[in-house]
Amino acid sequence: PSATIRVILLLLSPLPAAPLAGRLHARNRHAAGYDIERLARSFPSLREHVIPASGPRARATIDFARPGAVGALNAALIAVDYGIRGFALPDGRLCPAVPGRADYLHVIADLLAADNGD
């Protein structure tokens, strides 16, 4: 099928039930997971949402059930990792996960490259 059809099928397919780090594109800068502590150091409004690591192998996290925490994380990702300042969604709006949306772009780039013979 054409690249357009493959993109549509990709966007309509359900995501596998796997940890974030195990299912992202190899070029996705978040394929190894989030470094919440690094993001919080560079993006102060994320700090109030950070849950410190609680063991030798644990990593800091946020409460993903809290919309404010998810919004702050995504704003931090966009500002710190992509250099876009001033990102904000209106209150009451769903906040799409930045790594997943970046993944769509990587897959689309792969499909377009394959169609162009790259």
Order of alpha helices (4+ residues) and beta strands (2+ residues): alpha-alpha-alpha-alpha-alpha-alpha
